[in-house]
Amino acid sequence: MSGNPWTNQEEARLLAMRADLIDFRVIAKELQRPLSSVYAHHAVLKARRENAGTAVRVVGRKTCVKNGGPGEAKPRKCLCCGHEFPSAHAGNRLCYRCRGQSFSPFEIRV
């Protein structure tokens, strides 16, 4: 993430200005933020409000909502040893023990 983090006051002003149907360009100028940042952050705030209790992230111009809340660990089987471990996301498929090994779990050993 680049740029300055949004403050609570800026978020409140953004939501209030959008509730008054003020154009995004005017809001960007008023908050001294890039137009793309205002669009994206408004989408995140809107999704958070609509989906309270679920994880929200923005990928490109799409807002992705994932049930279960932020930081929820889901049990998955390790692709290397087969033991079940708490996985933070779908791309995390190796347990901590196997991830710390110096060889690839897909390496062919002779």
Residue pairs with C-beta under 8 A, 6 or more apart in sequence:
3 33
3 34
3 37
6 14
6 41
10 31
10 33
11 41
11 45
13 30
13 31
14 27
14 31
14 38
14 41
14 42
14 45
15 42
15 45
17 26
17 27
17 30
18 27
18 42
24 35
24 38
24 39
24 42
25 35
27 38
28 34
28 35
28 37
28 38
31 38
33 41
39 61
40 58
40 61
43 58
43 63
44 56
44 58
44 63
46 63
47 56
47 63
47 65
48 56
51 65
53 69
54 65
54 66
54 67
54 68
54 69
55 65
55 66
55 67
55 68
55 69
55 70
55 71
55 72
56 63
56 64
56 65
56 66
57 63
57 64
57 66
58 64
68 74
71 88
73 86
73 87
73 88
74 86
74 87
75 84
75 85
75 86
75 87
76 84
76 85
76 87
76 92
76 93
77 83
77 84
78 84
78 85
78 93
78 94
78 95
78 98
79 93
79 94
79 105
80 94
80 95
80 98
80 101
80 105
81 95
81 97
81 98
83 95
85 95
85 96
87 93
94 105
98 105
103 109
